[in-house]
Amino acid sequence: MAPSPIPSHAYAALGAILFGGFQLMLPKGTKSHRYIGYTWVGLMLWVSISSFWIQTIKIIGPFSPIHFLSVFTVWTIFEAIRSVRNGDVKRHKRMMKSLYALALILTGLFTLLPGRIMNMVLIGP
């Protein structure tokens, strides 16, 4: 039996919250911004892709609406990178801030709902 993807998924999400928070506070356009951004993107991709092996809520076959968010997150990351490479910094900034707020913070709050694993881990049964 394969190990649960939930611990690495949760640690990657926590790392993404921390790195993303630093990224939002630090100056933009610097080398450190780029390297923190690469790290954040890697963590976000890990969180998004690992979610497909977490199937605790099954609505559409083995998947739930959260998996659509994972696909949207991966697409948004690549679009945001494409935007900044094409010089559209405004679109890049908007997309990355939206991902941080919606895909990490808002979705993270949903993991704390009663009956969810993170609720049980942090609050108890």
N, C-alpha and C positions, 0 to 999 in steps of 0.2 A: 504494500500500500504506500502510495506517495505521501510525503509530508504535506501538511496543510499549507497553502500559499498565504493564509491570512497573516501570520506574523511578519513575513517579509513585506507584504502589501502594507501593513500598518506602519512598520518602521520606515518604509519608503515614503508613505504619506506624511508621517511626522517630520522626516527630513525635508520633504518638499515644502511643508509649512514654514519650517525654520529658514531654509535657504531662500524661499520666496519672500519672506518677511524682510530678511537682510537686503535682498535685491531691490525691494521697493524703497528702502530707506537710503541706500547708498547712491553715490553719483552715477549717472548713466554715461554710456559711451566709453568707459575705461576698459582696460584689460581685465581688471577684477570683475567688472560687470559682465563681460563676456564669459569668463571662466565660471563664475557663480551661475550664470545663465545656462551654460552647458550642463553643469551639475543638476540644476533644477529641472531642466528638460529631461535629462536621463532619469531622474527620480519620477517625474510625471509620467514618462513612458512606462516605467516599471509598474507604477500604480495602475495605470490604465490597462496594460496588457495582462498583468497578473489578475485583474478582476475577472477575466474570463474563466479562470479556474476556481472562482468563488461562486458557488451556485446554491446559496442558501435560500434564496427567494426565486422560485421557478414559476414564471408566468407564461413565457413564450418558449416552450421546450425547456431547455436547461437555463434559459436566460431571463433576466428581468429588465425593466426600463433603465436601470443603472448601467447596463451594458451598452445601451445606446449613447449614454453620456461618455462612456469610455471611447467609443468610436469617434464621437464628436471631439473629444479632448485630443486624441491623436491627430485628427484632421486639423484642428485649430493650431496645434503646436507647429505642424509643418507649414501651415498658411502664415503664421506669425513669423517664422524664420524666413520664409520666402519674401514676406513683406519687407522686413528690415534689410535683406540682401538687395532688394530692388529699390531701396531708399525711402520706403514708406514707413518712417519711424512712428508716425502718429497711429497708423493701423496696428503696427507691431505692439506698441505700448497698450493700446486699448484691448487687444486680444489677450495679451499676457496678464493684464490686470483682471480681466473678466475670468480667465481660467483660474487665477488664484482665488478670487472671491467665490466663484460658483462651483468649480470642480474640486476645490480643496475645503474651503471653509463651510459653505452651505451643505455640500454633500457629507462632509465630516460630521456636521451636526446631526444629520439623519442617522449616522451610525450609533448615535447615543440614544435612539428611541428604545423604549422597553421591548425586550425580547431579542434585540440585536446583540451580537457577540461583544462589541466594544462596550455596550452598556453593562453587560455582565462582568467584563474585565475591570472596568473603571468604577462602577457603582456597586456591583455585586448582585447576587440573585434575589 
